[in-house]
Amino acid sequence: MYDFYYTKLLNDPSKFEPRAGNRWVEVWEPDDGGGLVLLDREIAESEITTKIAAHASLQSDKAVDNDLSNRRLRLQLLIGSPEQHKSDAQILPLPISQNTFEAVRTTWNMPTELLRMMLSTLPIATEFQTQTLTGELITGLMARSARSRDWNFCLGLVYNEDTKVISGIVNGMQADETTLMLKCIQESTDYLQDPMLLPVFLLELKVHYFAVLLESRAQGIEELEYRTGMRHGFSTNPSRNAARDRARERLLKELNFDEITQKLTGVTGTLSFCDMTFASSLRALEMICTVRNRLNHKRLDGIGSNVQNGVDTRISYLRELIVGAQLHGQVLSARTRAQVQTVYSMIGQKDNKLNIETAATSQTIARTGLDHSNAMRDMAEDSRNVAILTRKDSTDMRIIAVVTLLFLPGTFVGPFSHQLLVARSNLFDSEALNQSQPRNVRRPYINSGFFMFLPRDSDQVVSEWIWLYFALTGACTFVVFLAWYLSSKRQNKEMLTVMNGDKRPSVPANVLLEPEHGVAMMITTPPAPSPLWMERSRSTGDIDPFVSLGSTSDPLK
């Protein structure tokens, strides 16, 4: 029957990687009835095909080897090179070439499904029957254990019911596992009359390994239970319960939930894999028993009662071991689920405590922030009052400055106008005026010749040159206010230049960045000046002394 997947795998070079380390095992039975002889050696790949062909040409009644005359071949076993598994899901290529594998398969009359099983990760156990080209009846078994790094064996076994020769290929095991399997075969050569002895050994070794692993995981689960405080607490001694409660509280503070979660995750995966291993091994064991019972009906006389009873006892024990391991695994799974729920609850409780503490801390921070906000509000109110008072003082100072600038030119012009008028006209005689006044009469602080309150020869009080005084005073006042305006405007420009220089951006003001692509674009319109300085400047009177006086829009006024 055409097997498309077998053809695909056989033509894939990556599935075959010839390497050294393959072993060849032979068991010979002497004609004189002596003990079976086991031969074990490492074999090169080039010798495998020759060895198989030579053994296939031996006669069934006189299967004689060149070195072992008068001995009959009972077992020929090809063991693949030891593997080093790095992952449970990793499928390593076969340690022989395509041609060698095909020669082994066809010579030993194995089905094409053998290659599919050997390059799979699924646990498989199946039997088959066929005939050789000469009509000899072949009964075979294919078994693959659940994929793992330990005891990852794959077995293809055929038994020729006419020649009584057992032929098999084993692959996927590690070096120490191969050594242990060979030791079991060597110490049980008398039982090799049973063709199903090798599959029973392989199943037993794998089941025993994972049963021991299950027991070690049980100790780990018990340790986790003690760490999380999973004690019954039903003691009638109150002091004992109180001591346990104190110990539990102490342990809870020291728990590392990351470590516990990691261990629980690992235990859950191990228990699941063990359950699959035990279930698949039990199914394979039932298949072995079926094949063995069918063969025993045909050859009861060929096997001694002791051999048959010994194998039956081992199979019975192995079956009960698998059942017991499954029950134990169910209990451990339930305990693990309980621990997962417990740890989940404890993490939730711890999170709740942290949330409560966080809420309390947030409340304290909020209260502190409220106090700070109230303090800032009071500070803002005080600052506002200070600003109002400062603004009032500033306004008063501006009023004083304006009044001073208004009257100072006239006061300044007075003495100079007196000298000018005296030089041009003798209308007033200041010396006569001073001599005519009594000594106890105080003269004016600013001596001006425009007014004569005690005229000697004339009744005229005001000089006719009074217009010159007003003209000079008005001109000086205009010059002073104009100079003040120009100076304030120049200082305002200088201050704006300094402020713009301090706030200069990394990108020129006339360059915009496109928000999506970050592309710079030039703009021709210069940016408008900030109104903040203008408003504040107007409030302080730095731009226009006349407009700023009492006309600001500052809300602090």
PAVEX-704518 format. One line per field, with one value per residue (C-alpha): residue number from 1; residue in one letter; x, y, z. Coordinates in nm, 2 decimals, m for minus. Layout:
# PAVEX-704518
seq: c(NUM:...);
type: c(A:...);
xx: c(X:...);
yy: c(Y:...);
zz: c(Z:...);
END
This chain:
# PAVEX-704518
seq: c(1:2:3:4:5:6:7:8:9:10:11:12:13:14:15:16:17:18:19:20:21:22:23:24:25:26:27:28:29:30:31:32:33:34:35:36:37:38:39:40:41:42:43:44:45:46:47:48:49:50:51:52:53:54:55:56:57:58:59:60:61:62:63:64:65:66:67:68:69:70:71:72:73:74:75:76:77:78:79:80:81:82:83:84:85:86:87:88:89:90:91:92:93:94:95:96:97:98:99:100:101:102:103:104:105:106:107:108:109:110:111:112:113:114:115:116:117:118:119:120:121:122:123:124:125:126:127:128:129:130:131:132:133:134:135:136:137:138:139:140:141:142:143:144:145:146:147:148:149:150:151:152:153:154:155:156:157:158:159:160:161:162:163:164:165:166:167:168:169:170:171:172:173:174:175:176:177:178:179:180:181:182:183:184:185:186:187:188:189:190:191:192:193:194:195:196:197:198:199:200:201:202:203:204:205:206:207:208:209:210:211:212:213:214:215:216:217:218:219:220:221:222:223:224:225:226:227:228:229:230:231:232:233:234:235:236:237:238:239:240:241:242:243:244:245:246:247:248:249:250:251:252:253:254:255:256:257:258:259:260:261:262:263:264:265:266:267:268:269:270:271:272:273:274:275:276:277:278:279:280:281:282:283:284:285:286:287:288:289:290:291:292:293:294:295:296:297:298:299:300:301:302:303:304:305:306:307:308:309:310:311:312:313:314:315:316:317:318:319:320:321:322:323:324:325:326:327:328:329:330:331:332:333:334:335:336:337:338:339:340:341:342:343:344:345:346:347:348:349:350:351:352:353:354:355:356:357:358:359:360:361:362:363:364:365:366:367:368:369:370:371:372:373:374:375:376:377:378:379:380:381:382:383:384:385:386:387:388:389:390:391:392:393:394:395:396:397:398:399:400:401:402:403:404:405:406:407:408:409:410:411:412:413:414:415:416:417:418:419:420:421:422:423:424:425:426:427:428:429:430:431:432:433:434:435:436:437:438:439:440:441:442:443:444:445:446:447:448:449:450:451:452:453:454:455:456:457:458:459:460:461:462:463:464:465:466:467:468:469:470:471:472:473:474:475:476:477:478:479:480:481:482:483:484:485:486:487:488:489:490:491:492:493:494:495:496:497:498:499:500:501:502:503:504:505:506:507:508:509:510:511:512:513:514:515:516:517:518:519:520:521:522:523:524:525:526:527:528:529:530:531:532:533:534:535:536:537:538:539:540:541:542:543:544:545:546:547:548:549:550:551:552:553:554:555:556:557);
type: c(M:Y:D:F:Y:Y:T:K:L:L:N:D:P:S:K:F:E:P:R:A:G:N:R:W:V:E:V:W:E:P:D:D:G:G:G:L:V:L:L:D:R:E:I:A:E:S:E:I:T:T:K:I:A:A:H:A:S:L:Q:S:D:K:A:V:D:N:D:L:S:N:R:R:L:R:L:Q:L:L:I:G:S:P:E:Q:H:K:S:D:A:Q:I:L:P:L:P:I:S:Q:N:T:F:E:A:V:R:T:T:W:N:M:P:T:E:L:L:R:M:M:L:S:T:L:P:I:A:T:E:F:Q:T:Q:T:L:T:G:E:L:I:T:G:L:M:A:R:S:A:R:S:R:D:W:N:F:C:L:G:L:V:Y:N:E:D:T:K:V:I:S:G:I:V:N:G:M:Q:A:D:E:T:T:L:M:L:K:C:I:Q:E:S:T:D:Y:L:Q:D:P:M:L:L:P:V:F:L:L:E:L:K:V:H:Y:F:A:V:L:L:E:S:R:A:Q:G:I:E:E:L:E:Y:R:T:G:M:R:H:G:F:S:T:N:P:S:R:N:A:A:R:D:R:A:R:E:R:L:L:K:E:L:N:F:D:E:I:T:Q:K:L:T:G:V:T:G:T:L:S:F:C:D:M:T:F:A:S:S:L:R:A:L:E:M:I:C:T:V:R:N:R:L:N:H:K:R:L:D:G:I:G:S:N:V:Q:N:G:V:D:T:R:I:S:Y:L:R:E:L:I:V:G:A:Q:L:H:G:Q:V:L:S:A:R:T:R:A:Q:V:Q:T:V:Y:S:M:I:G:Q:K:D:N:K:L:N:I:E:T:A:A:T:S:Q:T:I:A:R:T:G:L:D:H:S:N:A:M:R:D:M:A:E:D:S:R:N:V:A:I:L:T:R:K:D:S:T:D:M:R:I:I:A:V:V:T:L:L:F:L:P:G:T:F:V:G:P:F:S:H:Q:L:L:V:A:R:S:N:L:F:D:S:E:A:L:N:Q:S:Q:P:R:N:V:R:R:P:Y:I:N:S:G:F:F:M:F:L:P:R:D:S:D:Q:V:V:S:E:W:I:W:L:Y:F:A:L:T:G:A:C:T:F:V:V:F:L:A:W:Y:L:S:S:K:R:Q:N:K:E:M:L:T:V:M:N:G:D:K:R:P:S:V:P:A:N:V:L:L:E:P:E:H:G:V:A:M:M:I:T:T:P:P:A:P:S:P:L:W:M:E:R:S:R:S:T:G:D:I:D:P:F:V:S:L:G:S:T:S:D:P:L:K);
xx: c(0.00:0.14:0.24:0.28:0.41:0.67:0.80:0.82:1.02:1.25:1.34:1.41:1.79:1.74:1.57:1.88:2.22:2.46:2.69:2.91:2.79:2.55:2.55:2.48:2.36:2.33:2.20:2.30:2.16:2.39:2.27:2.39:2.13:2.37:2.30:2.24:2.54:2.50:2.74:2.75:2.97:2.98:2.91:2.99:2.71:2.88:2.86:2.49:2.36:2.62:2.54:2.17:2.20:2.43:2.20:1.90:2.07:2.11:1.89:1.63:1.74:2.11:2.16:2.53:2.77:3.13:3.28:3.00:2.95:2.65:2.47:2.14:2.06:1.78:1.81:1.96:1.92:2.03:2.06:2.08:2.36:2.29:2.09:2.13:1.79:1.76:1.38:1.08:0.95:1.28:1.29:1.64:1.73:1.80:2.16:2.17:2.13:1.82:1.96:2.06:1.73:1.54:1.77:1.69:1.32:1.28:1.51:1.32:0.98:0.88:0.60:0.66:0.48:0.79:0.97:0.66:0.65:1.03:1.01:0.70:0.65:0.33:0.30:0.21:0.17:0.05:0.10:0.12:0.15:0.31:0.50:0.84:0.90:0.94:0.61:0.75:0.50:0.61:0.45:0.57:0.52:0.59:0.60:0.69:0.70:0.57:0.82:1.05:1.42:1.43:1.36:1.25:1.26:1.12:1.10:1.04:1.03:0.96:0.94:0.98:0.76:0.94:1.30:1.23:1.46:1.38:1.49:1.45:1.57:1.57:1.64:1.61:1.77:2.07:2.39:2.32:1.97:2.12:2.37:2.09:1.88:2.16:2.23:1.87:1.89:2.23:2.10:1.78:1.91:1.71:1.39:1.48:1.28:0.98:0.98:0.81:1.07:1.25:0.93:0.84:1.18:1.16:0.81:0.92:1.22:1.03:0.73:0.97:1.16:0.85:0.70:1.01:0.98:0.62:0.72:0.99:0.73:0.50:0.77:0.79:0.42:0.42:0.69:0.49:0.19:0.39:0.53:0.18:0.04:m0.18:m0.21:m0.54:m0.57:m0.81:m0.60:m0.78:m0.49:m0.56:m0.20:m0.08:m0.32:m0.20:0.16:0.08:m0.10:0.20:0.43:0.20:0.20:0.58:0.61:0.36:0.58:0.88:0.70:0.84:0.54:0.74:0.94:0.62:0.44:0.73:0.74:0.36:0.38:0.66:0.47:0.16:0.34:0.52:0.20:0.03:0.32:0.33:m0.04:0.01:0.31:0.12:m0.18:0.02:0.24:m0.07:m0.21:0.12:0.14:m0.21:m0.09:0.21:0.00:m0.23:0.06:0.23:m0.09:m0.14:0.22:0.21:m0.09:0.13:0.45:0.35:0.59:0.88:0.88:0.93:0.67:0.92:1.01:0.64:0.54:0.83:0.73:0.36:0.45:0.65:0.38:0.12:0.33:0.40:0.03:m0.05:0.25:0.10:m0.25:m0.11:0.10:m0.21:m0.40:m0.12:m0.09:m0.46:m0.41:m0.11:m0.30:m0.58:m0.33:m0.15:m0.48:m0.56:m0.21:m0.27:m0.60:m0.43:m0.15:m0.39:m0.59:m0.28:m0.16:m0.50:m0.50:m0.15:m0.26:m0.56:m0.34:m0.11:m0.41:m0.53:m0.19:m0.16:m0.51:m0.41:m0.08:m0.27:m0.52:m0.23:m0.07:m0.40:m0.44:m0.09:m0.16:m0.47:m0.28:m0.02:m0.30:m0.45:m0.11:m0.05:m0.39:m0.30:0.04:m0.14:m0.38:m0.09:0.10:m0.21:m0.23:0.14:0.09:m0.20:0.00:0.30:0.09:m0.05:0.30:0.41:0.11:0.19:0.55:0.45:0.23:0.51:0.75:0.50:0.44:0.81:0.88:0.60:0.72:1.09:1.15:0.98:1.18:1.49:1.43:1.35:1.71:1.83:1.54:1.63:1.98:1.86:1.60:1.84:2.09:1.82:1.62:1.66:1.29:1.35:1.62:1.69:1.94:1.69:1.43:1.66:1.76:1.41:1.29:1.31:1.57:1.32:1.14:1.25:1.32:1.18:1.39:1.40:1.49:1.31:1.29:0.95:0.76:0.81:0.58:0.73:0.79:0.97:0.89:0.62:0.29:0.35:0.37:0.43:0.71:0.64:0.89:0.67:0.60:0.96:0.95:0.65:0.80:1.12:0.94:0.71:0.99:1.19:0.89:0.83:1.19:1.20:0.88:1.00:1.33:1.15:0.93:1.22:1.43:1.15:1.08:1.45:1.48:1.16:1.31:1.63:1.45:1.23:1.55:1.71:1.39:1.36:1.73:1.68:1.37:1.53:1.41:1.64:1.45:1.42:1.09:1.01:1.05:0.76:0.78:0.52:0.37:0.34:0.68:0.89:0.97:1.08:0.89:0.98:0.72:0.75:0.53:0.74:0.59:0.39:0.54:0.41:0.13:0.23:0.52:0.32:0.04:0.28:0.48:0.17:0.09:0.43:0.44:0.75:0.60:0.38:0.40:0.08:m0.14:0.00:m0.10:m0.42:m0.54:m0.40:m0.62:m0.42:m0.67:m0.46:m0.53);
yy: c(0.00:0.34:0.55:0.91:1.04:0.76:0.86:1.22:1.14:0.90:1.15:1.42:1.43:1.63:1.33:1.12:1.20:0.91:0.92:0.68:0.51:0.25:m0.08:m0.44:m0.70:m1.07:m1.36:m1.71:m2.04:m2.34:m2.67:m2.86:m2.68:m2.45:m2.10:m1.82:m1.61:m1.24:m1.05:m0.66:m0.43:m0.10:m0.13:0.10:0.19:0.02:m0.31:m0.30:m0.40:m0.68:m0.81:m0.82:m0.99:m1.26:m1.34:m1.35:m1.62:m1.85:m2.16:m2.18:m2.52:m2.45:m2.08:m2.11:m1.82:m1.85:m1.80:m1.98:m2.32:m2.53:m2.24:m2.09:m1.71:m1.60:m1.22:m0.95:m0.59:m0.27:0.02:0.37:0.61:0.78:1.10:1.42:1.57:1.94:1.97:1.74:1.85:1.81:1.54:1.43:1.27:0.90:0.80:0.60:0.68:0.64:0.34:0.16:0.22:0.10:m0.22:m0.29:m0.24:m0.45:m0.73:m0.76:m0.72:m0.41:m0.18:0.16:0.31:0.24:0.55:0.77:0.65:0.70:1.06:1.15:1.27:1.09:0.78:0.49:0.11:m0.12:m0.48:m0.62:m0.96:m1.04:m1.31:m1.33:m1.41:m1.77:m1.78:m1.76:m1.60:m1.27:m1.12:m0.77:m0.48:m0.11:0.10:0.46:0.60:0.95:1.21:1.31:1.37:1.04:0.70:0.84:0.49:0.39:0.01:m0.19:m0.56:m0.87:m1.23:m1.50:m1.78:m2.04:m1.96:m1.83:m1.53:m1.19:m0.89:m0.53:m0.18:0.07:0.44:0.75:0.65:0.81:0.63:0.54:0.42:0.19:0.05:m0.03:m0.19:m0.41:m0.51:m0.62:m0.83:m0.98:m1.08:m1.23:m1.43:m1.73:m1.53:m1.43:m1.72:m1.49:m1.26:m0.98:m0.96:m0.65:m0.44:m0.53:m0.42:m0.09:m0.02:m0.11:0.11:0.41:0.36:0.31:0.62:0.84:0.67:0.77:1.12:1.13:1.05:1.32:1.57:1.46:1.57:1.90:1.96:1.87:2.13:2.39:2.30:2.36:2.68:2.82:2.71:2.43:2.25:2.09:2.29:2.04:1.97:1.97:2.15:2.53:2.62:2.40:2.57:2.91:2.81:2.70:3.02:3.22:3.01:3.05:3.43:3.43:3.21:3.42:3.72:3.54:3.38:3.43:3.40:3.41:3.10:2.92:3.01:2.88:2.55:2.50:2.56:2.30:2.05:2.09:2.02:1.72:1.57:1.61:1.45:1.16:1.10:1.08:0.85:0.61:0.60:0.53:0.27:0.09:0.08:m0.05:m0.31:m0.44:m0.46:m0.66:m0.90:m0.95:m1.04:m1.25:m1.45:m1.52:m1.64:m1.86:m2.05:m2.16:m2.24:m2.33:m2.63:m2.42:m2.21:m2.34:m2.28:m2.09:m1.85:m1.79:m1.74:m1.50:m1.29:m1.30:m1.19:m0.90:m0.79:m0.81:m0.60:m0.35:m0.32:m0.25:m0.01:0.19:0.19:0.30:0.57:0.70:0.72:0.88:1.13:1.22:1.29:1.51:1.69:1.77:1.89:2.10:2.26:2.33:2.50:2.70:2.83:2.89:3.09:3.28:3.37:3.47:3.69:3.85:3.91:4.06:4.28:4.40:4.49:4.68:4.86:4.95:5.08:5.26:5.42:5.53:5.68:5.85:5.99:6.13:6.27:6.43:6.59:6.72:6.84:7.01:7.18:7.29:7.42:7.62:7.76:7.84:8.01:8.22:8.30:8.40:8.62:8.78:8.82:8.98:9.23:9.30:9.36:9.59:9.79:9.79:9.91:10.19:10.29:10.28:10.50:10.75:10.75:10.82:11.10:11.25:11.21:11.38:11.67:11.71:11.71:11.96:12.22:12.16:12.34:12.66:12.65:12.59:12.88:13.14:13.24:13.25:13.47:13.72:13.76:13.80:14.07:14.26:14.27:14.39:14.64:14.83:14.82:14.68:14.77:14.47:14.64:14.91:14.64:14.46:14.77:14.89:14.57:14.54:14.30:14.08:14.02:13.70:13.72:13.46:13.14:13.18:13.54:13.64:13.98:13.94:14.05:14.36:14.36:14.69:14.91:15.24:15.45:15.26:15.10:14.82:14.48:14.24:14.29:14.32:14.04:13.79:13.62:13.52:13.33:13.13:13.07:12.93:12.73:12.57:12.49:12.33:12.13:12.00:11.90:11.72:11.52:11.44:11.32:11.10:10.95:10.87:10.73:10.50:10.38:10.30:10.12:9.92:9.80:9.70:9.50:9.33:9.23:9.09:8.89:8.75:8.65:8.46:8.27:8.20:7.85:7.59:7.64:7.99:8.17:8.18:7.80:7.56:7.18:6.97:6.76:6.44:6.42:6.68:6.87:7.23:7.50:7.87:8.14:8.49:8.66:8.75:8.63:8.89:9.02:8.86:9.07:8.98:9.22:9.49:9.46:9.45:9.73:9.95:9.87:10.00:10.30:10.20:10.28:10.59:10.80:10.98:10.68:10.45:10.69:10.56:10.39:10.03:9.72:9.53:9.33:9.39:9.76);
zz: c(0.00:m0.10:0.19:0.08:0.41:0.43:0.09:0.19:0.50:0.33:0.06:0.32:0.39:0.71:0.87:0.85:1.00:1.00:1.31:1.51:1.82:1.68:1.86:1.74:1.99:1.92:2.13:2.03:2.16:2.17:2.02:2.33:2.54:2.73:2.83:2.58:2.47:2.43:2.21:2.21:2.01:1.83:1.46:1.18:0.94:0.65:0.83:0.92:0.58:0.54:0.89:0.84:0.50:0.64:0.92:0.68:0.48:0.77:0.78:1.04:1.18:1.16:1.20:1.24:1.28:1.16:1.51:1.70:1.54:1.63:1.77:1.66:1.64:1.87:1.88:1.66:1.78:1.62:1.88:1.75:1.85:2.19:2.17:2.37:2.40:2.47:2.45:2.50:2.16:1.97:1.70:1.62:1.28:1.27:1.32:0.99:0.62:0.41:0.23:0.55:0.71:0.41:0.40:0.76:0.72:0.41:0.53:0.86:0.69:0.88:0.76:0.62:0.92:1.12:0.98:1.05:1.41:1.47:1.35:1.56:1.91:1.98:2.20:1.96:2.01:1.74:1.62:1.27:1.10:0.76:0.57:0.42:0.05:0.15:0.33:0.69:0.93:1.09:1.40:1.49:1.73:1.70:2.01:2.08:2.43:2.51:2.40:2.67:2.74:2.94:2.80:2.47:2.31:1.97:1.91:1.60:1.67:1.45:1.55:1.29:1.41:1.19:1.27:1.62:1.55:1.71:1.52:1.64:1.60:1.90:1.88:2.08:2.41:2.59:2.66:3.03:2.93:2.66:2.91:3.16:2.90:2.79:3.15:3.19:2.87:2.97:3.32:3.18:2.88:3.00:2.95:2.59:2.47:2.52:2.22:2.41:2.69:2.53:2.51:2.86:2.98:2.80:2.94:3.29:3.28:3.16:3.40:3.69:3.61:3.60:3.91:4.10:3.95:4.07:4.42:4.42:4.30:4.58:4.83:4.65:4.67:5.04:5.10:4.92:5.13:5.45:5.32:5.24:5.57:5.45:5.79:5.90:6.22:6.37:6.68:7.02:7.18:7.15:7.23:6.94:6.70:6.82:6.77:6.42:6.35:6.46:6.25:5.95:5.99:6.00:5.69:5.50:5.54:5.39:5.10:4.75:4.53:4.21:4.31:4.43:4.11:3.90:4.10:4.07:3.70:3.66:3.88:3.68:3.36:3.51:3.64:3.30:3.12:3.37:3.32:2.95:3.00:3.23:3.00:2.69:2.87:2.99:2.64:2.51:2.78:2.69:2.33:2.43:2.63:2.34:2.11:2.37:2.44:2.08:2.04:2.35:2.23:1.94:2.13:2.49:2.47:2.37:2.68:3.03:3.30:3.51:3.23:3.14:3.50:3.56:3.27:3.37:3.72:3.59:3.35:3.63:3.86:3.59:3.52:3.88:3.90:3.62:3.78:4.12:3.96:3.78:4.11:4.28:4.00:4.03:4.40:4.33:4.06:4.30:4.56:4.30:4.20:4.56:4.60:4.29:4.43:4.77:4.62:4.40:4.70:4.90:4.62:4.60:4.98:4.95:4.67:4.87:5.16:4.93:4.78:5.13:5.22:4.89:4.95:5.30:5.16:4.88:5.14:5.34:5.03:4.93:5.27:5.25:4.90:5.03:5.30:5.05:4.82:5.10:5.19:4.82:4.81:5.11:4.96:4.64:4.83:5.01:4.69:4.54:4.83:4.80:4.43:4.49:4.74:4.52:4.23:4.45:4.55:4.19:4.09:4.36:4.25:3.89:4.01:4.21:3.91:3.67:3.91:3.97:3.59:3.55:3.80:3.78:3.45:3.58:3.90:3.70:3.46:3.73:3.84:3.48:3.36:3.64:3.51:3.16:3.25:3.45:3.16:2.92:3.13:3.45:3.52:3.87:4.11:4.31:4.53:4.62:4.69:4.92:5.11:5.15:5.31:5.68:5.82:5.97:5.64:5.46:5.09:4.85:4.82:4.44:4.35:4.03:3.88:3.73:4.04:4.25:4.55:4.70:4.39:4.46:4.16:3.98:4.05:3.80:3.97:3.68:3.43:3.07:3.00:3.18:2.85:2.82:3.14:3.03:2.69:2.84:3.10:2.84:2.61:2.89:3.01:2.65:2.61:2.95:2.87:2.52:2.65:2.91:2.64:2.40:2.68:2.80:2.45:2.39:2.72:2.65:2.31:2.47:2.74:2.48:2.29:2.60:2.68:2.33:2.34:2.66:2.52:2.18:2.06:1.90:1.57:1.43:1.49:1.12:1.08:1.15:1.19:1.02:1.30:1.10:0.92:1.11:0.79:0.84:0.64:0.62:0.68:0.55:0.82:1.13:1.46:1.65:1.97:2.29:2.44:2.80:2.81:2.64:2.90:3.19:3.05:3.02:3.37:3.49:3.26:3.06:2.72:2.75:3.07:2.99:2.89:3.17:3.44:3.58:3.25:3.29:3.23:3.49:3.70:4.01:4.00);
END
